Amino acid sequence: DSHRNQFYWDALAACVKGKCVMDIGSGSGLLALMAAKLGAEKVVAIEASGDMVDLARVNAEKNGQADRLQIIHGLSSKVHASYKAD
């Protein structure tokens, strides 16, 4: 869905550079990847499904962003971040 993805890219480009981004319910990690590529300082993706976490990690690796994303398998209500997302 290229039109929707372009919309997300444009929206994120206006606000993530240098920020700490938390993607809750990350799924395949698409939005987290976009944030990382657009210059977010830190990106954390939280996903409850183990299969989707595996896919997000593969996607991060294939897009050269594995070192910039922290992908957490768990419920967002159970995750305690040591920093504040912007």
N, C-alpha and C positions, 0 to 999 in steps of 0.2 A: 504494500500500500504506500506508494511513493509520495502521494500528496499529503497523507497524514504524517508520514515520517519527516517530510520537509517542514511541515507546520511545527512539529516538535523541535526540530533542529533550530529553526528560526526563533522560536520562543525561548529555548534554552540559551541560545547565543547572546541574548540580550541580558542575561542575568547570572550566569554561573562562573564566569572567569574569576579566578582567585578565591572562590567561595568553597565552603564545605557543604557537600551535597549528600543527602541521604535519600535513596530510592527505596521506598517501602512497597513490598509486593512487586519486586523487580522482575519476576518472570525470567525471560531470556537475557535480561540485562541491557536491553536496547537503550533505554533512557540513561542508564548509568554510563554506558559506553559513550553516548553522545556528550554527556557532561564532561567526561574525562577528555575526550578529543577537543572539546571547546575550551579547555583550560581551567577546569575546576581544580582547586588546590588539593582537595581530598574528596573521594567518592566512596560511599559505603552503600552496598546493595544488600537488602534483606529480603529473603525469600523463604517461605515455609515448605515448599515442595523440593524434596531432594533431587528429583529428576531435573527440575528447572534450574536448580543451583549448579548441577553438573553442566547443563547447557550454557548457562551464563559464564561459567569458567572457561568452557571451550570457546565461546564467542569472544571473551576478553583476550584469550591467548591468540586466536586467529586475527584479531584486530590490533595486536601489539600493545594492548592496554593492561595486561595481567598484573604488571607491577604497580599500576595506578589505581586499581580497584580492590577494595576489600569486600569480598562476597561472603555473607553470613547466612548459614542455613538455620532458620529459626523463625519464631513468631516475633513480630516487631514489639509486641507487648511484653516480651520476655528479654529483649535486648537492652543492655545498659551501656550507652555510649560514654566515653570518657571526654567528650568534647561536645560542643553545641553546633548543630547544623545551621547554616545561614538561611 
